[in-house]
Amino acid sequence: MNLLWIVLVTATSVILGTGLCFWLIDRAHEVDSPTWIFKTILCPVIRIMVLFVIVSQVYPAVDANAASTGFWSILLQQGQFNHLINILFFAGLLLSFIPVLSHPVFALPIQSLLTIALVFYWQYADSIASLHLFPSLATILKITIYMMLAYFVTRELCRYVAGAIDTRFAVTGSIRLVSDAIYLVLQIPVMLVYSSFLTLQLPRPG
C-alpha cells in the first residue's frame, strides 16, 4: 500500500468534490434557488462519494492481498452500493442531532469507519466465525487521539484557507466546506488504525 498515492487520490477527490459543492451553491445563489437542497442533500451525497473513493484506497490495509477495486466489487454485489449510500446519508442526519458527534471531526470518521466495517462484514461474514466490528479500547484511544489532532490542525488551517477563499471568490461561509475537506484528508490515520484492528481477525495463512 502506497501511502503517498492514498494522500494524492484523497486530496484530488476532496478538491473535486468540494469544488463541485462550491459551484452548486454558487449557482443556486445566482438563480435564486433554495440553497438548503444543496447543503443538506446534494453536498452530503457528494461527500459520501468522495468518502467512498478514500476508503477504497485505504481498504487494502485490511487485507494485503486485496486491491482498491475489490472494495467497489463488494459494494456492487446484490445492490449494496445504494444500500450503503442510504445508511451513510441517514447516519449523517442522525449524527447531526447528537451533541459533540455532530462535529465533522467525529461525524466524518464515524461514517468512514462504518463504511469499512460494513464492507469488511459483507466480505468476511461467511468465512470468519466470530467478527468483532466494534474496536478495542486501545484502538478507540488511538482513534480519539488522531481525531483531536485533526481538530486542532484543521482549526488553524481554516483560519487562513477559508478566509482566503471567501475573499478571492466573494463568498461567505466557506469554512464548513473547507473544514470538511481537510477532515476528509486527515482521517486517513483513523481509518488505518481501525483497519489494523480488523486485520488481526483475519485467518493467518498456514
C-alpha positions in Angstrom: 0.0 0.0 0.0 1.5 3.3 -1.1 0.6 6.0 1.5 1.7 8.8 -0.9 -0.7 7.5 -3.5 -3.5 7.4 -1.0 -2.9 11.0 0.0 -2.8 12.2 -3.6 -6.0 10.4 -4.5 -7.7 11.6 -1.3 -6.6 15.2 -1.9 -7.7 15.2 -5.6 -11.1 13.7 -4.8 -11.6 16.1 -1.9 -10.7 19.1 -4.1 -13.0 18.0 -6.9 -15.9 17.2 -4.5 -15.5 20.4 -2.5 -15.2 22.4 -5.7 -18.4 20.9 -7.1 -20.2 21.8 -3.9 -18.9 25.4 -4.1 -20.1 25.6 -7.7 -23.5 24.2 -7.0 -24.2 26.5 -4.1 -22.8 29.5 -6.1 -25.1 28.6 -9.0 -28.1 28.3 -6.6 -27.4 31.9 -5.4 -27.2 33.2 -8.9 -30.6 31.8 -10.0 -32.2 32.5 -6.6 -32.7 28.8 -5.9 -33.0 27.5 -2.3 -29.5 26.5 -1.2 -30.7 24.2 1.5 -31.3 21.5 -1.1 -27.6 21.5 -2.0 -26.3 21.9 1.6 -28.5 19.2 3.2 -28.9 16.7 0.3 -26.6 17.0 -2.7 -23.4 18.1 -0.9 -23.7 15.3 1.7 -24.2 12.8 -1.1 -21.1 14.2 -2.9 -19.2 13.9 0.4 -20.2 10.3 0.7 -19.0 9.6 -2.8 -15.6 11.2 -2.0 -15.5 9.2 1.2 -16.0 6.0 -0.9 -13.0 6.9 -3.0 -10.9 7.5 0.0 -12.0 4.3 1.8 -11.4 2.3 -1.4 -7.7 3.4 -1.3 -7.4 2.6 2.4 -9.4 -0.7 2.5 -6.5 -2.8 1.1 -4.8 -2.1 4.5 -7.3 -4.7 5.9 -6.1 -7.4 3.6 -2.7 -7.0 1.9 -3.9 -9.3 -0.9 -6.9 -7.1 -1.7 -6.9 -4.2 -4.2 -8.9 -1.0 -4.2 -11.1 -2.4 -6.9 -12.1 -5.2 -4.5 -13.9 -2.5 -2.4 -16.0 -1.5 -5.3 -16.8 -5.1 -6.4 -18.1 -5.8 -2.9 -20.3 -2.8 -2.9 -21.8 -3.6 -6.3 -22.8 -7.1 -5.2 -26.5 -7.5 -4.5 -27.2 -3.8 -4.6 -25.1 -3.0 -1.6 -23.8 0.2 -3.2 -27.1 2.0 -2.9 -27.7 0.4 0.4 -24.5 1.8 1.9 -25.2 5.3 0.5 -28.6 5.3 2.2 -27.0 4.1 5.5 -24.3 6.7 5.5 -26.7 9.5 4.5 -29.1 8.8 7.3 -26.2 8.2 9.7 -25.0 11.7 8.9 -28.5 13.1 9.6 -28.7 11.2 12.9 -25.2 12.4 14.0 -26.2 16.0 13.2 -28.7 15.8 16.1 -26.2 14.4 18.6 -24.1 16.9 20.5 -20.4 16.6 20.1 -20.7 13.8 17.5 -22.3 16.2 15.1 -19.0 18.0 14.7 -17.2 16.9 11.4 -14.1 15.8 13.4 -16.2 13.0 14.8 -19.0 12.6 12.2 -16.8 12.1 9.1 -14.5 9.4 10.7 -17.6 7.6 12.1 -19.0 7.4 8.6 -15.7 6.2 7.2 -15.3 3.5 9.9 -18.9 2.5 9.4 -18.2 2.0 5.7 -15.1 -0.1 6.4 -16.9 -2.1 9.0 -19.9 -2.9 6.7 -17.7 -3.8 3.7 -15.5 -6.0 5.9 -18.6 -7.7 7.3 -20.0 -8.4 3.8 -16.7 -9.7 2.6 -15.8 -12.0 5.6 -19.0 -12.8 7.4 -19.2 -16.3 5.8 -15.5 -17.2 6.3 -14.9 -15.9 9.9 -17.0 -17.5 12.7 -16.9 -14.5 15.0 -16.4 -11.0 13.7 -15.8 -8.1 16.1 -16.5 -4.8 14.3 -16.6 -2.6 17.4 -13.0 -1.5 18.1 -11.0 -2.4 21.2 -10.3 0.1 23.9 -6.7 0.6 22.7 -8.0 1.2 19.2 -10.6 3.7 20.4 -7.9 5.6 22.3 -5.7 5.8 19.2 -8.6 6.9 17.1 -9.6 9.6 19.6 -6.1 11.0 19.7 -6.0 11.3 15.9 -9.4 12.9 15.8 -8.3 15.6 18.3 -5.1 16.2 16.4 -7.1 16.6 13.2 -9.4 19.1 15.0 -6.5 21.3 16.1 -4.8 21.2 12.7 -8.0 21.9 10.9 -8.9 24.8 13.2 -5.6 26.5 12.5 -5.7 25.9 8.7 -9.3 27.1 8.3 -8.4 30.5 9.7 -6.3 31.2 6.6 -7.8 29.0 3.9 -11.5 29.8 4.4 -10.7 33.5 4.8 -8.7 33.5 1.6 -11.5 31.6 -0.4 -14.2 34.0 0.9 -12.1 37.0 -0.2 -11.0 35.5 -3.5 -14.4 34.4 -4.7 -16.5 37.0 -2.9 -18.5 34.3 -0.9 -19.2 33.7 2.7 -19.5 30.6 4.8 -16.8 28.5 3.0 -15.3 27.5 6.3 -17.7 24.5 6.7 -16.9 23.0 3.3 -13.1 23.8 3.8 -13.1 22.2 7.2 -14.9 19.1 5.9 -12.4 18.8 3.1 -9.4 19.0 5.5 -11.1 16.5 7.9 -11.6 14.1 5.0 -7.8 14.1 4.3 -6.7 14.0 8.0 -8.9 11.0 8.8 -6.7 8.6 6.9 -4.7 7.7 10.1 -8.0 6.9 11.8 -9.0 4.5 9.0 -5.6 2.9 9.1 -5.8 2.3 12.8 -9.2 0.7 12.5 -8.2 -1.4 9.5 -5.3 -2.7 11.6 -7.8 -3.8 14.2 -9.8 -5.7 11.7 -6.8 -7.3 10.1 -6.0 -9.1 13.3 -9.2 -11.1 12.9 -8.3 -12.5 9.5 -7.2 -16.1 9.4 -3.4 -16.4 9.3 -2.0 -18.3 6.3 -0.7 -21.8 7.0 
